[in-house]
Amino acid sequence: MKLHVDKEADALYLRLDESAIVESEEVAPGVVLDYNESDEVIGIELLYLSKRSSELNLSALQFETT
């Protein structure tokens, strides 16, 4: 799993695996899902990050597991 933050594009991308992307779909404004050939979600892109939260600090992302 990979997480990429692009400050210039104001976007965050979460890649779940390395299989080929065969289709992408915007499921909500600024939320794009990438699918593989088995129709599984393998990537999630969030656009307009700065507009989603006024307190967002891209330099200090926190990862939690339970």
PyMOL Python script that loads the backbone (N, CA, C, O; Angstrom):
from pymol import cmd

cmd.read_pdbstr("""\
ATOM      1  N   MET A   1       0.857  -1.164   0.000  1.00  0.00           N
ATOM      2  CA  MET A   1       0.000   0.000   0.000  1.00  0.00           C
ATOM      3  C   MET A   1       0.908   1.232   0.000  1.00  0.00           C
ATOM      4  O   MET A   1       1.896   1.293   0.732  1.00  0.00           O
ATOM      5  N   LYS A   2       0.554   2.202  -0.829  1.00  0.00           N
ATOM      6  CA  LYS A   2       1.324   3.435  -0.920  1.00  0.00           C
ATOM      7  C   LYS A   2       0.406   4.639  -0.786  1.00  0.00           C
ATOM      8  O   LYS A   2      -0.723   4.638  -1.278  1.00  0.00           O
ATOM      9  N   LEU A   3       0.909   5.661  -0.115  1.00  0.00           N
ATOM     10  CA  LEU A   3       0.182   6.910   0.038  1.00  0.00           C
ATOM     11  C   LEU A   3       1.036   8.012  -0.556  1.00  0.00           C
ATOM     12  O   LEU A   3       2.206   8.156  -0.204  1.00  0.00           O
ATOM     13  N   HIS A   4       0.454   8.792  -1.455  1.00  0.00           N
ATOM     14  CA  HIS A   4       1.190   9.882  -2.094  1.00  0.00           C
ATOM     15  C   HIS A   4       0.396  11.175  -1.932  1.00  0.00           C
ATOM     16  O   HIS A   4      -0.792  11.231  -2.249  1.00  0.00           O
ATOM     17  N   VAL A   5       1.065  12.209  -1.436  1.00  0.00           N
ATOM     18  CA  VAL A   5       0.449  13.521  -1.301  1.00  0.00           C
ATOM     19  C   VAL A   5       1.134  14.458  -2.285  1.00  0.00           C
ATOM     20  O   VAL A   5       2.358  14.589  -2.272  1.00  0.00           O
ATOM     21  N   ASP A   6       0.356  15.102  -3.127  1.00  0.00           N
ATOM     22  CA  ASP A   6       0.866  16.065  -4.096  1.00  0.00           C
ATOM     23  C   ASP A   6       0.362  17.441  -3.686  1.00  0.00           C
ATOM     24  O   ASP A   6      -0.796  17.786  -3.923  1.00  0.00           O
ATOM     25  N   LYS A   7       1.241  18.220  -3.068  1.00  0.00           N
ATOM     26  CA  LYS A   7       0.834  19.533  -2.559  1.00  0.00           C
ATOM     27  C   LYS A   7       0.464  20.490  -3.688  1.00  0.00           C
ATOM     28  O   LYS A   7      -0.462  21.289  -3.547  1.00  0.00           O
ATOM     29  N   GLU A   8       1.185  20.412  -4.805  1.00  0.00           N
ATOM     30  CA  GLU A   8       0.872  21.300  -5.937  1.00  0.00           C
ATOM     31  C   GLU A   8      -0.493  20.995  -6.531  1.00  0.00           C
ATOM     32  O   GLU A   8      -1.237  21.909  -6.884  1.00  0.00           O
ATOM     33  N   ALA A   9      -0.826  19.708  -6.644  1.00  0.00           N
ATOM     34  CA  ALA A   9      -2.125  19.300  -7.200  1.00  0.00           C
ATOM     35  C   ALA A   9      -3.220  19.336  -6.145  1.00  0.00           C
ATOM     36  O   ALA A   9      -4.399  19.190  -6.467  1.00  0.00           O
ATOM     37  N   ASP A  10      -2.834  19.533  -4.874  1.00  0.00           N
ATOM     38  CA  ASP A  10      -3.779  19.556  -3.763  1.00  0.00           C
ATOM     39  C   ASP A  10      -4.564  18.242  -3.714  1.00  0.00           C
ATOM     40  O   ASP A  10      -5.791  18.226  -3.620  1.00  0.00           O
ATOM     41  N   ALA A  11      -3.798  17.127  -3.782  1.00  0.00           N
ATOM     42  CA  ALA A  11      -4.427  15.814  -3.885  1.00  0.00           C
ATOM     43  C   ALA A  11      -3.692  14.778  -3.043  1.00  0.00           C
ATOM     44  O   ALA A  11      -2.502  14.911  -2.756  1.00  0.00           O
ATOM     45  N   LEU A  12      -4.431  13.747  -2.659  1.00  0.00           N
ATOM     46  CA  LEU A  12      -3.885  12.603  -1.946  1.00  0.00           C
ATOM     47  C   LEU A  12      -4.287  11.351  -2.714  1.00  0.00           C
ATOM     48  O   LEU A  12      -5.434  11.224  -3.144  1.00  0.00           O
ATOM     49  N   TYR A  13      -3.340  10.422  -2.888  1.00  0.00           N
ATOM     50  CA  TYR A  13      -3.633   9.193  -3.614  1.00  0.00           C
ATOM     51  C   TYR A  13      -3.204   8.002  -2.773  1.00  0.00           C
ATOM     52  O   TYR A  13      -2.059   7.930  -2.327  1.00  0.00           O
ATOM     53  N   LEU A  14      -4.117   7.073  -2.557  1.00  0.00           N
ATOM     54  CA  LEU A  14      -3.849   5.834  -1.840  1.00  0.00           C
ATOM     55  C   LEU A  14      -3.908   4.696  -2.841  1.00  0.00           C
ATOM     56  O   LEU A  14      -4.952   4.440  -3.441  1.00  0.00           O
ATOM     57  N   ARG A  15      -2.783   4.013  -3.019  1.00  0.00           N
ATOM     58  CA  ARG A  15      -2.712   2.885  -3.955  1.00  0.00           C
ATOM     59  C   ARG A  15      -2.679   1.601  -3.142  1.00  0.00           C
ATOM     60  O   ARG A  15      -1.766   1.404  -2.340  1.00  0.00           O
ATOM     61  N   LEU A  16      -3.654   0.730  -3.333  1.00  0.00           N
ATOM     62  CA  LEU A  16      -3.790  -0.478  -2.530  1.00  0.00           C
ATOM     63  C   LEU A  16      -2.946  -1.634  -3.044  1.00  0.00           C
ATOM     64  O   LEU A  16      -2.461  -2.439  -2.248  1.00  0.00           O
ATOM     65  N   ASP A  17      -2.759  -1.735  -4.362  1.00  0.00           N
ATOM     66  CA  ASP A  17      -1.849  -2.738  -4.921  1.00  0.00           C
ATOM     67  C   ASP A  17      -1.348  -2.252  -6.274  1.00  0.00           C
ATOM     68  O   ASP A  17      -1.755  -1.194  -6.755  1.00  0.00           O
ATOM     69  N   GLU A  18      -0.470  -3.024  -6.874  1.00  0.00           N
ATOM     70  CA  GLU A  18       0.190  -2.586  -8.107  1.00  0.00           C
ATOM     71  C   GLU A  18      -0.433  -3.150  -9.379  1.00  0.00           C
ATOM     72  O   GLU A  18       0.168  -3.048 -10.448  1.00  0.00           O
ATOM     73  N   SER A  19      -1.622  -3.741  -9.290  1.00  0.00           N
ATOM     74  CA  SER A  19      -2.254  -4.248 -10.513  1.00  0.00           C
ATOM     75  C   SER A  19      -2.623  -3.083 -11.429  1.00  0.00           C
ATOM     76  O   SER A  19      -2.745  -1.941 -10.985  1.00  0.00           O
ATOM     77  N   ALA A  20      -2.795  -3.387 -12.693  1.00  0.00           N
ATOM     78  CA  ALA A  20      -3.067  -2.360 -13.699  1.00  0.00           C
ATOM     79  C   ALA A  20      -4.442  -1.725 -13.495  1.00  0.00           C
ATOM     80  O   ALA A  20      -5.425  -2.406 -13.200  1.00  0.00           O
ATOM     81  N   ILE A  21      -4.483  -0.420 -13.658  1.00  0.00           N
ATOM     82  CA  ILE A  21      -5.747   0.310 -13.597  1.00  0.00           C
ATOM     83  C   ILE A  21      -6.426   0.203 -14.956  1.00  0.00           C
ATOM     84  O   ILE A  21      -5.841   0.564 -15.977  1.00  0.00           O
ATOM     85  N   VAL A  22      -7.660  -0.295 -14.969  1.00  0.00           N
ATOM     86  CA  VAL A  22      -8.379  -0.421 -16.229  1.00  0.00           C
ATOM     87  C   VAL A  22      -9.566   0.537 -16.316  1.00  0.00           C
ATOM     88  O   VAL A  22     -10.103   0.767 -17.400  1.00  0.00           O
ATOM     89  N   GLU A  23      -9.970   1.089 -15.185  1.00  0.00           N
ATOM     90  CA  GLU A  23     -11.093   2.021 -15.191  1.00  0.00           C
ATOM     91  C   GLU A  23     -11.003   2.934 -13.973  1.00  0.00           C
ATOM     92  O   GLU A  23     -10.536   2.523 -12.910  1.00  0.00           O
ATOM     93  N   SER A  24     -11.446   4.154 -14.135  1.00  0.00           N
ATOM     94  CA  SER A  24     -11.528   5.111 -13.034  1.00  0.00           C
ATOM     95  C   SER A  24     -12.914   5.716 -13.033  1.00  0.00           C
ATOM     96  O   SER A  24     -13.527   5.901 -14.085  1.00  0.00           O
ATOM     97  N   GLU A  25     -13.407   6.026 -11.835  1.00  0.00           N
ATOM     98  CA  GLU A  25     -14.754   6.578 -11.719  1.00  0.00           C
ATOM     99  C   GLU A  25     -14.777   7.623 -10.612  1.00  0.00           C
ATOM    100  O   GLU A  25     -14.322   7.363  -9.498  1.00  0.00           O
ATOM    101  N   GLU A  26     -15.299   8.787 -10.912  1.00  0.00           N
ATOM    102  CA  GLU A  26     -15.495   9.808  -9.884  1.00  0.00           C
ATOM    103  C   GLU A  26     -16.813   9.498  -9.189  1.00  0.00           C
ATOM    104  O   GLU A  26     -17.884   9.655  -9.774  1.00  0.00           O
ATOM    105  N   VAL A  27     -16.727   9.055  -7.936  1.00  0.00           N
ATOM    106  CA  VAL A  27     -17.901   8.600  -7.206  1.00  0.00           C
ATOM    107  C   VAL A  27     -18.547   9.701  -6.390  1.00  0.00           C
ATOM    108  O   VAL A  27     -19.693   9.562  -5.964  1.00  0.00           O
ATOM    109  N   ALA A  28     -17.846  10.773  -6.168  1.00  0.00           N
ATOM    110  CA  ALA A  28     -18.329  11.969  -5.481  1.00  0.00           C
ATOM    111  C   ALA A  28     -17.426  13.103  -5.958  1.00  0.00           C
ATOM    112  O   ALA A  28     -16.337  12.843  -6.470  1.00  0.00           O
ATOM    113  N   PRO A  29     -17.855  14.352  -5.801  1.00  0.00           N
ATOM    114  CA  PRO A  29     -17.000  15.446  -6.252  1.00  0.00           C
ATOM    115  C   PRO A  29     -15.604  15.377  -5.627  1.00  0.00           C
ATOM    116  O   PRO A  29     -15.452  15.476  -4.410  1.00  0.00           O
ATOM    117  N   GLY A  30     -14.591  15.205  -6.475  1.00  0.00           N
ATOM    118  CA  GLY A  30     -13.218  15.155  -6.015  1.00  0.00           C
ATOM    119  C   GLY A  30     -12.773  13.837  -5.412  1.00  0.00           C
ATOM    120  O   GLY A  30     -11.707  13.771  -4.800  1.00  0.00           O
ATOM    121  N   VAL A  31     -13.572  12.774  -5.571  1.00  0.00           N
ATOM    122  CA  VAL A  31     -13.202  11.443  -5.081  1.00  0.00           C
ATOM    123  C   VAL A  31     -13.233  10.479  -6.268  1.00  0.00           C
ATOM    124  O   VAL A  31     -14.286  10.213  -6.847  1.00  0.00           O
ATOM    125  N   VAL A  32     -12.051   9.965  -6.615  1.00  0.00           N
ATOM    126  CA  VAL A  32     -11.925   9.094  -7.781  1.00  0.00           C
ATOM    127  C   VAL A  32     -11.446   7.722  -7.335  1.00  0.00           C
ATOM    128  O   VAL A  32     -10.461   7.609  -6.605  1.00  0.00           O
ATOM    129  N   LEU A  33     -12.144   6.678  -7.776  1.00  0.00           N
ATOM    130  CA  LEU A  33     -11.745   5.299  -7.502  1.00  0.00           C
ATOM    131  C   LEU A  33     -11.148   4.696  -8.755  1.00  0.00           C
ATOM    132  O   LEU A  33     -11.676   4.883  -9.851  1.00  0.00           O
ATOM    133  N   ASP A  34     -10.043   3.969  -8.601  1.00  0.00           N
ATOM    134  CA  ASP A  34      -9.413   3.238  -9.698  1.00  0.00           C
ATOM    135  C   ASP A  34      -9.694   1.756  -9.508  1.00  0.00           C
ATOM    136  O   ASP A  34      -9.612   1.238  -8.394  1.00  0.00           O
ATOM    137  N   TYR A  35     -10.026   1.075 -10.604  1.00  0.00           N
ATOM    138  CA  TYR A  35     -10.378  -0.344 -10.569  1.00  0.00           C
ATOM    139  C   TYR A  35      -9.405  -1.154 -11.427  1.00  0.00           C
ATOM    140  O   TYR A  35      -8.853  -0.653 -12.406  1.00  0.00           O
ATOM    141  N   ASN A  36      -9.206  -2.433 -11.034  1.00  0.00           N
ATOM    142  CA  ASN A  36      -8.408  -3.343 -11.856  1.00  0.00           C
ATOM    143  C   ASN A  36      -9.338  -4.173 -12.737  1.00  0.00           C
ATOM    144  O   ASN A  36     -10.548  -3.945 -12.766  1.00  0.00           O
ATOM    145  N   GLU A  37      -8.762  -5.135 -13.455  1.00  0.00           N
ATOM    146  CA  GLU A  37      -9.571  -5.938 -14.386  1.00  0.00           C
ATOM    147  C   GLU A  37     -10.589  -6.818 -13.685  1.00  0.00           C
ATOM    148  O   GLU A  37     -11.539  -7.274 -14.321  1.00  0.00           O
ATOM    149  N   SER A  38     -10.423  -7.072 -12.395  1.00  0.00           N
ATOM    150  CA  SER A  38     -11.388  -7.862 -11.616  1.00  0.00           C
ATOM    151  C   SER A  38     -12.448  -6.976 -10.975  1.00  0.00           C
ATOM    152  O   SER A  38     -13.239  -7.444 -10.156  1.00  0.00           O
ATOM    153  N   ASP A  39     -12.469  -5.691 -11.346  1.00  0.00           N
ATOM    154  CA  ASP A  39     -13.419  -4.714 -10.824  1.00  0.00           C
ATOM    155  C   ASP A  39     -13.235  -4.454  -9.321  1.00  0.00           C
ATOM    156  O   ASP A  39     -14.190  -4.112  -8.624  1.00  0.00           O
ATOM    157  N   GLU A  40     -12.005  -4.620  -8.833  1.00  0.00           N
ATOM    158  CA  GLU A  40     -11.670  -4.340  -7.441  1.00  0.00           C
ATOM    159  C   GLU A  40     -11.082  -2.935  -7.348  1.00  0.00           C
ATOM    160  O   GLU A  40     -10.352  -2.509  -8.243  1.00  0.00           O
ATOM    161  N   VAL A  41     -11.393  -2.221  -6.281  1.00  0.00           N
ATOM    162  CA  VAL A  41     -10.826  -0.896  -6.058  1.00  0.00           C
ATOM    163  C   VAL A  41      -9.357  -1.070  -5.689  1.00  0.00           C
ATOM    164  O   VAL A  41      -9.033  -1.772  -4.731  1.00  0.00           O
ATOM    165  N   ILE A  42      -8.473  -0.435  -6.443  1.00  0.00           N
ATOM    166  CA  ILE A  42      -7.038  -0.533  -6.163  1.00  0.00           C
ATOM    167  C   ILE A  42      -6.403   0.832  -5.901  1.00  0.00           C
ATOM    168  O   ILE A  42      -5.229   0.918  -5.542  1.00  0.00           O
ATOM    169  N   GLY A  43      -7.186   1.899  -6.081  1.00  0.00           N
ATOM    170  CA  GLY A  43      -6.667   3.230  -5.821  1.00  0.00           C
ATOM    171  C   GLY A  43      -7.788   4.193  -5.469  1.00  0.00           C
ATOM    172  O   GLY A  43      -8.907   4.088  -5.971  1.00  0.00           O
ATOM    173  N   ILE A  44      -7.458   5.130  -4.595  1.00  0.00           N
ATOM    174  CA  ILE A  44      -8.422   6.150  -4.175  1.00  0.00           C
ATOM    175  C   ILE A  44      -7.723   7.492  -4.238  1.00  0.00           C
ATOM    176  O   ILE A  44      -6.677   7.684  -3.618  1.00  0.00           O
ATOM    177  N   GLU A  45      -8.299   8.420  -4.985  1.00  0.00           N
ATOM    178  CA  GLU A  45      -7.730   9.758  -5.097  1.00  0.00           C
ATOM    179  C   GLU A  45      -8.691  10.775  -4.499  1.00  0.00           C
ATOM    180  O   GLU A  45      -9.880  10.786  -4.820  1.00  0.00           O
ATOM    181  N   LEU A  46      -8.169  11.624  -3.632  1.00  0.00           N
ATOM    182  CA  LEU A  46      -8.951  12.709  -3.040  1.00  0.00           C
ATOM    183  C   LEU A  46      -8.384  14.019  -3.558  1.00  0.00           C
ATOM    184  O   LEU A  46      -7.213  14.330  -3.337  1.00  0.00           O
ATOM    185  N   LEU A  47      -9.213  14.782  -4.245  1.00  0.00           N
ATOM    186  CA  LEU A  47      -8.800  16.062  -4.804  1.00  0.00           C
ATOM    187  C   LEU A  47      -9.283  17.194  -3.913  1.00  0.00           C
ATOM    188  O   LEU A  47     -10.170  17.003  -3.081  1.00  0.00           O
ATOM    189  N   TYR A  48      -8.701  18.364  -4.087  1.00  0.00           N
ATOM    190  CA  TYR A  48      -9.095  19.579  -3.355  1.00  0.00           C
ATOM    191  C   TYR A  48      -8.933  19.405  -1.839  1.00  0.00           C
ATOM    192  O   TYR A  48      -9.822  19.774  -1.072  1.00  0.00           O
ATOM    193  N   LEU A  49      -7.804  18.846  -1.415  1.00  0.00           N
ATOM    194  CA  LEU A  49      -7.593  18.580   0.012  1.00  0.00           C
ATOM    195  C   LEU A  49      -7.719  19.825   0.870  1.00  0.00           C
ATOM    196  O   LEU A  49      -8.316  19.776   1.946  1.00  0.00           O
ATOM    197  N   SER A  50      -7.170  20.937   0.415  1.00  0.00           N
ATOM    198  CA  SER A  50      -7.198  22.148   1.232  1.00  0.00           C
ATOM    199  C   SER A  50      -8.616  22.664   1.456  1.00  0.00           C
ATOM    200  O   SER A  50      -8.864  23.378   2.428  1.00  0.00           O
ATOM    201  N   LYS A  51      -9.536  22.320   0.585  1.00  0.00           N
ATOM    202  CA  LYS A  51     -10.925  22.743   0.737  1.00  0.00           C
ATOM    203  C   LYS A  51     -11.719  21.794   1.631  1.00  0.00           C
ATOM    204  O   LYS A  51     -12.814  22.137   2.076  1.00  0.00           O
ATOM    205  N   ARG A  52     -11.183  20.616   1.896  1.00  0.00           N
ATOM    206  CA  ARG A  52     -11.888  19.620   2.703  1.00  0.00           C
ATOM    207  C   ARG A  52     -11.725  19.857   4.197  1.00  0.00           C
ATOM    208  O   ARG A  52     -12.590  19.480   4.987  1.00  0.00           O
ATOM    209  N   SER A  53     -10.612  20.483   4.588  1.00  0.00           N
ATOM    210  CA  SER A  53     -10.365  20.731   6.005  1.00  0.00           C
ATOM    211  C   SER A  53      -9.469  21.949   6.153  1.00  0.00           C
ATOM    212  O   SER A  53      -8.404  22.017   5.540  1.00  0.00           O
ATOM    213  N   SER A  54      -9.886  22.893   6.951  1.00  0.00           N
ATOM    214  CA  SER A  54      -9.082  24.095   7.165  1.00  0.00           C
ATOM    215  C   SER A  54      -7.872  23.805   8.049  1.00  0.00           C
ATOM    216  O   SER A  54      -6.924  24.590   8.071  1.00  0.00           O
ATOM    217  N   GLU A  55      -7.892  22.690   8.776  1.00  0.00           N
ATOM    218  CA  GLU A  55      -6.804  22.348   9.682  1.00  0.00           C
ATOM    219  C   GLU A  55      -5.894  21.253   9.137  1.00  0.00           C
ATOM    220  O   GLU A  55      -5.098  20.690   9.888  1.00  0.00           O
ATOM    221  N   LEU A  56      -5.992  20.944   7.864  1.00  0.00           N
ATOM    222  CA  LEU A  56      -5.207  19.868   7.268  1.00  0.00           C
ATOM    223  C   LEU A  56      -3.732  20.244   7.217  1.00  0.00           C
ATOM    224  O   LEU A  56      -3.369  21.295   6.688  1.00  0.00           O
ATOM    225  N   ASN A  57      -2.886  19.380   7.771  1.00  0.00           N
ATOM    226  CA  ASN A  57      -1.443  19.572   7.745  1.00  0.00           C
ATOM    227  C   ASN A  57      -0.824  18.413   6.982  1.00  0.00           C
ATOM    228  O   ASN A  57      -0.650  17.328   7.536  1.00  0.00           O
ATOM    229  N   LEU A  58      -0.489  18.633   5.709  1.00  0.00           N
ATOM    230  CA  LEU A  58       0.025  17.569   4.863  1.00  0.00           C
ATOM    231  C   LEU A  58       1.426  17.126   5.261  1.00  0.00           C
ATOM    232  O   LEU A  58       1.889  16.076   4.817  1.00  0.00           O
ATOM    233  N   SER A  59       2.104  17.906   6.087  1.00  0.00           N
ATOM    234  CA  SER A  59       3.450  17.544   6.527  1.00  0.00           C
ATOM    235  C   SER A  59       3.433  16.593   7.710  1.00  0.00           C
ATOM    236  O   SER A  59       4.466  16.020   8.056  1.00  0.00           O
ATOM    237  N   ALA A  60       2.281  16.416   8.333  1.00  0.00           N
ATOM    238  CA  ALA A  60       2.200  15.581   9.531  1.00  0.00           C
ATOM    239  C   ALA A  60       1.015  14.621   9.442  1.00  0.00           C
ATOM    240  O   ALA A  60       0.110  14.667  10.276  1.00  0.00           O
ATOM    241  N   LEU A  61       1.021  13.752   8.430  1.00  0.00           N
ATOM    242  CA  LEU A  61      -0.028  12.756   8.317  1.00  0.00           C
ATOM    243  C   LEU A  61       0.196  11.677   9.380  1.00  0.00           C
ATOM    244  O   LEU A  61       1.337  11.332   9.689  1.00  0.00           O
ATOM    245  N   GLN A  62      -0.881  11.156   9.930  1.00  0.00           N
ATOM    246  CA  GLN A  62      -0.797  10.163  10.981  1.00  0.00           C
ATOM    247  C   GLN A  62      -1.415   8.876  10.486  1.00  0.00           C
ATOM    248  O   GLN A  62      -2.502   8.890   9.910  1.00  0.00           O
ATOM    249  N   PHE A  63      -0.736   7.762  10.703  1.00  0.00           N
ATOM    250  CA  PHE A  63      -1.219   6.448  10.288  1.00  0.00           C
ATOM    251  C   PHE A  63      -1.609   5.673  11.531  1.00  0.00           C
ATOM    252  O   PHE A  63      -0.823   5.571  12.473  1.00  0.00           O
ATOM    253  N   GLU A  64      -2.823   5.122  11.541  1.00  0.00           N
ATOM    254  CA  GLU A  64      -3.292   4.349  12.693  1.00  0.00           C
ATOM    255  C   GLU A  64      -3.755   2.977  12.242  1.00  0.00           C
ATOM    256  O   GLU A  64      -4.325   2.820  11.162  1.00  0.00           O
ATOM    257  N   THR A  65      -3.503   1.990  13.082  1.00  0.00           N
ATOM    258  CA  THR A  65      -4.032   0.646  12.865  1.00  0.00           C
ATOM    259  C   THR A  65      -4.695   0.188  14.155  1.00  0.00           C
ATOM    260  O   THR A  65      -4.376   0.663  15.245  1.00  0.00           O
ATOM    261  N   THR A  66      -5.622  -0.744  14.002  1.00  0.00           N
ATOM    262  CA  THR A  66      -6.275  -1.286  15.196  1.00  0.00           C
ATOM    263  C   THR A  66      -6.216  -2.794  15.168  1.00  0.00           C
ATOM    264  O   THR A  66      -6.711  -3.449  16.085  1.00  0.00           O
TER     265      THR A  66
END
""", "prot")
cmd.dss("prot")
cmd.show_as("cartoon", "prot")
cmd.util.cbc("prot")
cmd.orient("prot")
